[in-house]
Amino acid sequence: MAISGIGNSCTYIYNSQTGKLSSKDGTKDAFVDYFNGDRSDETRSQLNGFDA
């Protein structure tokens, strides 16, 4: 899965057995936290229009 916007591109890996998303390079990402249901008020402020 790839998401691209103006000036950036992100690639994610979806595990169909766990239903979880992870970033390709394993870094912490606000979109991954949002998708996996691990978001907090801190990660919510980091999301942009592509993630909403």
C-alpha positions as CSV (number, residue, x, y, z in Angstrom):
1,M,0.0,0.0,0.0
2,A,1.4,3.4,-0.9
3,I,0.1,6.8,-0.1
4,S,1.5,9.8,-1.8
5,G,0.8,13.5,-1.6
6,I,2.5,16.7,-2.7
7,G,6.2,16.3,-2.0
8,N,6.0,12.9,-0.1
9,S,5.3,9.2,-0.5
10,C,4.8,6.6,2.2
11,T,4.7,2.8,1.9
12,Y,3.0,0.6,4.4
13,I,2.7,-3.2,4.9
14,Y,-0.7,-4.7,6.0
15,N,-0.7,-7.9,7.9
16,S,-4.0,-9.7,6.9
17,Q,-3.7,-12.1,9.9
18,T,-3.5,-9.5,12.6
19,G,-5.3,-6.7,10.7
20,K,-2.5,-4.3,11.6
21,L,-0.6,-1.8,9.4
22,S,3.1,-1.1,9.8
23,S,5.5,1.3,8.0
24,K,7.9,-0.3,5.5
25,D,11.0,0.8,7.4
26,G,9.5,0.1,10.9
27,T,9.5,3.7,12.0
28,K,6.8,5.1,14.3
29,D,4.1,6.8,12.2
30,A,1.0,8.8,13.2
31,F,-1.0,7.2,10.3
32,V,-0.1,3.7,11.5
33,D,-1.2,4.5,15.0
34,Y,-4.4,5.9,13.7
35,F,-5.1,2.9,11.5
36,N,-4.3,0.4,14.2
37,G,-6.5,2.2,16.8
38,D,-3.5,3.3,18.9
39,R,-3.9,7.0,18.4
40,S,-3.8,9.5,21.2
41,D,-4.4,13.2,21.4
42,E,-0.7,13.7,20.4
43,T,-0.9,11.6,17.2
44,R,-4.3,13.1,16.3
45,S,-2.6,16.5,16.0
46,Q,0.0,15.1,13.6
47,L,-2.5,13.8,11.1
48,N,-3.2,15.7,7.9
49,G,-6.0,15.8,5.4
50,F,-4.8,12.6,3.7
51,D,-5.2,10.7,7.0
52,A,-8.5,12.0,8.2
